[in-house]
Amino acid sequence: MTRRDAVHIGAAAALYGLAPSAVRWWEQQGVLDPPAREGGKRLYDDTDLRRIGLVYLCCVVGRMPLDQAAVVASASATRRAWQDAVDAQLAQVERQIAQLEAARGYLRHARGCADDDIAGSCPVLDAELSAHTPRGRYPGADLVTAARAASAGAVGTGAESGPSRDENATARPLRDESPARCANCRGPVTPSSHGRPRTYCSRACQQRAYRARHRE
């Protein structure tokens, strides 16, 4: 018989709209400490449920990596340690916000262009290219001259030495090789056989996320 002050994993997961497999995954990854057991079944008391909720807030709401969430949720972590983990994720979120705000600003500007052909006739496009793309490494050069200088690593008109072809290659952004995480439970997402990215680890997680959004 289950203790009156504890619940099994199904109820613990349901409290936060998760699949039991998500709670097990967090435990396997060291984000949650193994709970007490009774008759071989996991039991979660009030403190355990609060800790699962904290992991949910860190991983799902704060989009924190599992290793950092583990520090925040750990009962043995020092205040300095978990604050450092939060600060690191906060800095990452602020960088992403700045990038998104820059994207929004440019897209709004582009949307308001009165020219029929932005590439062919926009009077401010050249300035935007210089300000926001690597083309700005060759100030004073027309686009054709700048392109030749970029290709050859030569000095453009009025410009400093441009990067070599090898340097350009290393400057390219690298593809994110980290495993995809479920937008609901932050568990691993199995890639689609068709190569299309998936947002949720399962149909059940997608439905839980949908219900959660519509309860807000």
QUIZIQUI-V269249 format. One record per residue. N is the residue number from 1. PSI is psi in whole degrees, -180 to 180 (none if undefined). Layout:
# QUIZIQUI-V269249
N,PSI
N,PSI
This chain:
# QUIZIQUI-V269249
1,135
2,139
3,145
4,-19
5,18
6,161
7,162
8,174
9,-33
10,-45
11,-38
12,-42
13,-42
14,-31
15,-33
16,15
17,28
18,162
19,145
20,-32
21,-30
22,-42
23,-40
24,-40
25,-46
26,-38
27,-43
28,-33
29,1
30,10
31,-36
32,139
33,147
34,133
35,176
36,159
37,153
38,119
39,29
40,-5
41,141
42,141
43,136
44,118
45,-171
46,-44
47,-41
48,-41
49,-37
50,-38
51,-39
52,-42
53,-38
54,-41
55,-41
56,-47
57,-43
58,-49
59,-45
60,-48
61,-50
62,-6
63,41
64,139
65,153
66,-39
67,-34
68,-39
69,-36
70,-37
71,-45
72,-40
73,-11
74,134
75,-18
76,-6
77,143
78,161
79,-42
80,-40
81,-49
82,-29
83,-38
84,-40
85,-42
86,-43
87,-39
88,-44
89,-37
90,-41
91,-40
92,-43
93,-41
94,-36
95,-42
96,-39
97,-44
98,-41
99,-42
100,-38
101,-39
102,-41
103,-44
104,-43
105,-45
106,-44
107,-38
108,-41
109,-47
110,-39
111,-30
112,2
113,134
114,-6
115,147
116,-37
117,103
118,-45
119,-33
120,-27
121,-2
122,124
123,-14
124,3
125,-42
126,-42
127,-38
128,-38
129,-41
130,-35
131,-32
132,2
133,166
134,-14
135,-26
136,-9
137,-7
138,63
139,146
140,-13
141,147
142,167
143,-40
144,-45
145,-42
146,-39
147,-41
148,-40
149,-39
150,-40
151,-39
152,-12
153,23
154,178
155,124
156,170
157,115
158,11
159,163
160,171
161,132
162,166
163,151
164,169
165,-39
166,-39
167,-38
168,-38
169,-42
170,-19
171,-13
172,140
173,138
174,148
175,139
176,115
177,1
178,146
179,144
180,146
181,144
182,134
183,-14
184,-57
185,-8
186,13
187,172
188,146
189,123
190,127
191,146
192,145
193,-19
194,1
195,0
196,137
197,143
198,146
199,-31
200,153
201,-22
202,164
203,-36
204,-42
205,-37
206,-41
207,-38
208,-42
209,-39
210,-45
211,-39
212,-41
213,-38
214,-6
215,-20
216,none
